[in-house]
């Protein structure tokens, strides 16, 4: 009799269910609100050929383009987690390391969207947007970015 009662209780505990209703099991993935720009270093010439300066809502980060054998590179500007579904100004400046000339300059506005890495009913909720830094078109959508030309 005890074994018959313990088996359903053990099964409920292992699956995350309670006797009063279902509890949601949440993973523990952490995330930050941010706007990111990604690119293919090969698109910008030789290894570390340019400096990418990426500004969001007045805060800027910069880095070199990276080694051409890397498939992708990225720079992100972190935002307050409570920022919400707003639109923020974004600016991209790509400068040649060799001579200081501006290679690409572009600006737009990023509409932040909610992302919940642990599931819809689990925290955290972060607000993100991602762009591609394109060598001719500036800030574009990252959709369809391929690893090869």
C-alpha positions in Angstrom: 0.0 0.0 0.0 2.8 2.4 0.9 4.6 1.6 -2.4 1.4 2.3 -4.4 1.1 5.8 -2.8 4.8 6.7 -3.0 5.2 5.9 -6.7 2.7 8.6 -7.9 4.2 11.2 -5.5 7.8 10.4 -6.6 6.7 10.7 -10.3 5.0 14.0 -9.6 8.1 15.4 -7.8 10.4 14.3 -10.7 8.3 15.8 -13.4 7.9 19.1 -11.6 4.2 18.7 -10.8 2.5 19.4 -7.6 -0.6 18.0 -6.2 -2.2 21.5 -6.2 -1.5 22.1 -9.9 1.3 22.1 -12.3 4.5 24.0 -11.5 6.6 25.2 -14.4 10.2 24.0 -14.4 12.5 26.8 -15.5 16.0 26.5 -16.7 18.6 28.9 -15.2 19.8 30.6 -18.4 20.8 34.2 -17.8 20.5 37.0 -20.3 20.9 40.7 -20.6 18.9 43.4 -22.4 21.1 44.5 -25.3 21.4 45.6 -28.9 24.0 43.8 -30.9 25.7 44.2 -34.3 27.3 41.1 -35.9 29.3 40.8 -39.1 31.6 38.5 -41.1 35.2 39.7 -40.5 36.0 38.5 -44.1 33.6 41.2 -45.4 35.9 43.9 -44.1 39.2 42.9 -45.6 42.3 41.5 -43.8 42.5 40.5 -40.1 41.5 43.3 -37.9 41.3 45.7 -40.9 38.6 48.0 -39.5 37.3 49.2 -36.2 33.6 48.8 -35.6 32.1 51.5 -33.3 28.5 50.6 -32.3 26.4 53.1 -30.3 23.0 52.5 -28.8 21.0 55.2 -27.0 24.3 57.2 -26.4 26.4 54.3 -25.1 29.2 53.1 -27.5 31.3 50.0 -27.7 34.0 49.3 -30.3 36.3 46.5 -31.4 38.3 45.5 -34.4 36.7 43.4 -37.2 38.5 40.2 -36.1 40.4 37.5 -37.9 39.1 36.7 -41.4 39.0 33.0 -40.6 36.3 33.6 -37.9 32.8 33.1 -39.4 31.2 35.8 -37.2 32.1 38.7 -34.9 29.8 40.7 -32.7 29.7 43.8 -30.5 26.8 44.5 -28.0 25.7 47.4 -25.9 24.0 46.4 -22.7 20.8 48.1 -21.7 18.9 48.2 -18.4 16.8 45.0 -18.1 13.7 47.0 -17.3 13.9 49.1 -20.5 10.8 47.5 -22.0 9.5 47.5 -25.6 10.9 50.8 -26.7 12.7 52.1 -29.7 16.3 53.3 -29.3 18.7 55.1 -31.6 21.5 53.0 -33.1 24.7 54.3 -34.9 27.4 52.3 -36.7 30.8 53.7 -37.8 33.4 51.4 -39.4 36.8 53.0 -39.7 39.9 51.7 -41.6 42.7 50.8 -39.1 45.3 51.5 -41.8 44.4 55.1 -42.7 41.5 56.1 -40.4 39.1 56.6 -43.3 35.4 56.0 -42.6 34.4 52.8 -44.5 30.7 52.6 -43.4 28.5 55.0 -41.5 24.9 54.4 -40.8 22.2 55.1 -38.2 18.7 53.8 -37.5 16.3 53.0 -34.7 16.1 49.6 -33.0 12.7 48.3 -31.8 13.4 46.1 -28.8 11.5 42.8 -28.5 11.0 40.6 -25.5 13.0 37.4 -25.2 12.5 34.9 -22.4 15.4 32.4 -22.6 13.9 30.1 -19.9 10.4 30.0 -21.3 7.3 32.2 -21.5 6.4 31.9 -17.8 9.9 32.0 -16.4 12.2 34.9 -15.7 14.2 36.8 -16.9 12.5 38.8 -19.6 15.1 40.8 -21.6 14.7 43.2 -24.4 16.9 42.8 -27.5 17.6 43.7 -31.1 20.3 42.5 -33.5 21.7 44.0 -36.7 24.2 43.0 -39.3 27.0 45.4 -40.0 27.2 45.2 -43.8 30.2 46.6 -45.7 28.1 48.4 -48.3 24.6 48.8 -46.8 25.5 49.6 -43.2 23.0 48.3 -40.6 20.8 45.6 -42.0 18.8 42.6 -40.8 21.0 39.6 -39.8 18.4 37.2 -41.3 19.9 35.0 -43.9 23.6 35.6 -42.9 25.6 32.8 -44.4 28.9 31.4 -43.1 30.3 31.6 -46.6 30.2 34.1 -49.5 
